[in-house]
Amino acid sequence: MIKSESNFNLVMKNYVSSEEYLSGLGVDVYAITLVKFILCYDWLKNCFTRENKMKFKIDNKNCEICQKSSQGLCRQHRSIQRVLNSTNALYIKDLDCYLYRNEIFKKIGKKVIIVYCSHTKLIKDEVTENKVKRVMPITLELQEGETFPEIKTATEVTTEDLFGINFSCWFNDTFSIIINNTNEKKATWSLILNKVE
């Protein structure tokens, strides 16, 4: 008896694994960060041009959230430290921003806009558009005498490069997410079962 190929494998032939794509570039970026960059592209462009209400400094000694954290650093200051020490980042040339691990960030004058991309495996209960696209933006305000380090990038791409590819990505233990791009730099997403019993 000849075993037919699974639907999962047939569908995935039309998509590029975001994990493999990023590994091939030699960058230290989580696959879900790339997916959220594509899905939230229009929102990110706006985020980089407007004032953000959540403002933080590099020095966290007066951060009330850090003082309450069992880890000593709040989620926002963990993102700040990660960005400040980033290596092998992916530079998005035409948007002049960077992807590194869970963060998307851009320096604008004396400010750095940092967008934390939580993993979709953390979604609880119903999967919705808002939960899939959930990101947390903050503004890092550089103080007098502080400088933002030169970011060590592994490579650069353009949004044209990214929107020319339909990506797949591990979503959670049950699903993978597939991203279909259009010519207008818009993307739609769907979930596919990782396996069928």
Number of C-alpha atoms within 10 A of each C-alpha: 3 4 5 6 8 10 13 14 11 10 12 15 10 14 16 16 19 24 17 13 15 16 14 9 16 15 21 19 24 19 23 24 23 26 24 22 21 23 21 17 17 12 10 20 11 10 16 21 10 9 12 13 9 11 15 19 16 15 11 16 10 10 15 10 14 18 14 11 11 8 10 13 18 18 14 23 21 15 23 26 12 15 24 14 13 20 18 18 25 26 24 20 13 11 15 13 18 22 26 25 23 22 26 28 24 19 16 13 8 13 17 21 25 25 25 24 24 19 21 18 14 11 15 8 6 7 11 10 9 8 15 23 17 17 20 13 22 22 23 21 17 17 12 7 5 10 9 12 10 10 16 13 18 14 14 16 14 13 15 12 10 17 19 13 17 19 25 29 21 21 22 15 10 13 16 18 20 26 23 19 19 13 9 7 15 15 18 12 16 11 16 18 14 16 13 9 2
